[in-house]
């Protein structure tokens, strides 16, 4: 219950000061370019990596990306770039 109140306060502060929610609420920010590239910022690491499936840990759970010929083009502490043919994105 207390955690919910803290999250509510963070949301109100973020709205009041027009701060990016991905920073104040520690949320992942996902940018997609067509179906060929995906950038995941504010991640918590890679769980699985295969040409057909990539799973990335985040503060809201696991982000599962499915497709063909997928590669991790860049892995940094603040973002991950996934390339290939992206067919499906799920939050699990």
GILINQUI-V399350 format. One record per helix or strand of 3 or more residues. SS is the DSSP state (2 for helix, 1 for strand). FROM is the first residue (numbers start at 1). LEN is the number of residues. If there is no record, write none. Layout:
SS&FROM&LEN, SS&FROM&LEN
This chain:
2&2&15, 2&21&4, 1&29&5, 1&37&5, 1&46&4, 1&53&6, 1&61&15, 1&79&13
